Amino acid sequence: MWIRTTNQLRTMGVLHAPDAPIITAYVTITEKADRLRVKMTNEPEIVRDPRSGHPMENPVFGQWLRAVTKMEQLGGKLGLNPSARAGIHTKNAGVSPPATGTARLFGR
């Protein structure tokens, strides 16, 4: 995840050493969200509250939603969503990265 994220930022022309703590936080929370997403697929959506025995939403779903929300916030600070990129102007703006992988096959 670290390599993919830094490669994206490098391609966009916005990879800077002072952003390392934000990049680290973004990668960490993204990996957590991925682990929680996998965990959600193996657990029931509704569980019993251990104290009262009443049905309740599985806490994993709330944890995942909080992680995704934080991921989106940090990604915005790094320019990794469309609205954040609208305000980014770099010397590489408008320059397409070299085609690799499927981009080469599909002409993108």
Summary of the structure (lengths in Angstrom):
residues: 108
radius of gyration: 18.5
end to end distance: 22.4
largest distance: 59.3
contacts: 241
relative contact order: 0.15
helix: 61%
strand: 6%
